Amino acid sequence: MTPRDSADADQARPAAGMDLFGPDASEDGDRPTDHAPKPRKRRWPRVLLAIGVFLLLLVGGLAGLVWQRQSSYNGNIDRLPSTMPTGKRPGPSAVGTENWLLVGSDTRVKAATTGKDGEDLWKPGQQRSDTLMLLHLPADRSKAYVISFPRDLWVEIPGHGTQKINAAFSYGGPRLLIETVENLTEVRIDHFGAIDFTGFKTMTDALGGVEVDIRESVYDPARKQNWQAGRQKLNGEDALRFVRQRYNLPNGDFDRIKRQQAFLAALAKKAADGGTVSNPLKLDRFLSAFTKSISVDDSVDAGKLRSLALSLRGIRPGDVQFMTVPNKGPAARGRQSVVLPDPAKDKLLYEAIRSAEVAEYVRRHGGVNRVGQVS
């Protein structure tokens, strides 16, 4: 998904995060059947800092449609029909809130699987949601909460029994994944967004790379690469290796989750602060790469995205909080290594999301991941 921040202590266990950035052929557990910032002027780039993950970039990028190449960028985005479940679903959360289910899609084929290049490509068993995050936006848009689900979380998948949560996307695409998450959390999903690792690499390189801060030097035996302690500048390929590392991290895939979150925060910050906005050519490369790499449910049109961007324009970097769902850590189920949910602690978080009381939940229980420096 080393020393740990105190706020992370409950969740820093070896387990399975989700890999936004593509398959790791060396890992056996990936198949479903295997085991106070300075105030700034209120302008759209700061939205990129606000929401993290895919929608963080989605909202910031689409806000640029107001003034540059609206038709072209909007036309790049793939809308997925019939995404939402049609059966019994949870009721709406508190008025004015929004919950987005965000996935990093992966496929066994070489071509992109989201955006226009991925149309008609998805097939059961060929694509995984190796990164799965819930973006919760309170009604007042004062904060944004990005909550990661470990990819090996052991849950009930409708029609398929108890499986790792990342199997749901492989079995039934976005609709089954949404149904699985709604059954688990009793939180209604309002919108869906996906991005594939090919697009991720392109966006990173379009920005000229991003920087992350590594706490201690660490060796990745799967890729035979040494990561040196301190700040590292990553291009697209480097970033893939950085967020894919699973072995030799002190807390396994929970450290990988934090790496993913740290990288996404860095990507968003670079998009806003790295000279992108003031450089029309660089901005165009980034927005083109981004919009060609995303898919959303078909209720999300350009007007919806622009309205959302405007509602988020007051959010600042410190207002984005990254979390991981509470869990009991790793366990074995047959030959599979899985992550067991913690129903009692999970219930508190999910109730807080439904009732728009996540800030109070964080005040009482903590659980925020600090991703400025990671293992």
C-alpha positions, 0 to 999 in steps of 0.5 A: 500500500522503519520508524512510524509516525505515532498517528500510524501505529494502529495500521502499520502492519505487514499487509497488502496495499493496492498497486495503482501502478501496474502488475508485479510479475514477481509477486504471487498474491496479485491474482484473485485466486492466489494467495499551517501553510501559507495562504495563497490566492484562490485559483484552480491549481490549488485544487490539485493539492486538495483532493489527492489521488485520481480525483485530486488530479481530475478536479484540478485538471478539469478546472483548466477546461474553463480557459483552455481547450475545453472540448478537446480535454473533455472529449479525451475522458472515457465515460463508463456506462452502467457503472452503478449497481442497480439492486438494493443500495445504501441510502445517501450519506449526509446532505452535500457530501460526496463519496468517490470510489477511485481505483488504479486499474491493471490489466494483463495486456499491454494496451491502456485499459482506461480512457479512449485507448481502453474502450472494449478492452476490459474482460473478466480476469484481465483487470484488477483494482490493485489500488482502491481508495474512497475519497470523502468530501464533506458538505462544506468542502473544508477538507478531503479524506482519502481512505485506502483499502488494503488490496488483500482485505478479506471481504464478501464479494457478491456471487463469489464468496469471501475473497480478497477485495481486489478480486471484485474488479476482476470478476465484475468490473466497476459495478461489482467492485462498487457493490462489494464496497457498499456492502462492506461499508454501508456507504453509498458511492456517488461516483467512480473514477479509474486510471491505469499505470500507462497514463500515470507514467505519462503524467509523471514524465509530462511534469518532468518528474516528482520528488519523494522523501525516503526515511531510510535507505532500503533495497528492493530485492524484486527489482534489485534496486537500492533506494537511498535515504533522503529526497529522490526525484522520480520519473515515470519508470522510477515512480512505478518501481517506488510505489510497487516495492512490496518486499523488504519494507518494514511494514510490508504493503502498509508501507506501500500504501503510504508510498502510493499516497506520498507519491500522489500528493507529490504529483499533485503538488508538482502539477500545481507548483512546478511551473506547470500552470505558467507554462502553456506547453507543459500544462497542455502536455499534462492535461492531455496525458491526464484526460486521456488516461482516466475513466469516470462513470457516465453521470460525470460530465464537464459541468459536474467537474467544473462545479466540483472544482469551484466548490473545492477552491478554498482547500489548502494542502494541509486540508487533505488527509490520507488514511487506511481502513482499520484492520486486524492485520495479516492472516492465512486463509488456506494458501492465501495471505490476506488482511482481516477487517476489524469490524468494530473499528471499521464501523466507527469510521464508516458511520463517520463517513455516512454522517459527515463526522470524519473530522470528529472521528480523526480527533478521537481515534487518529489514524491519519497517515503522514506521508511527507516522509515514507519508508 
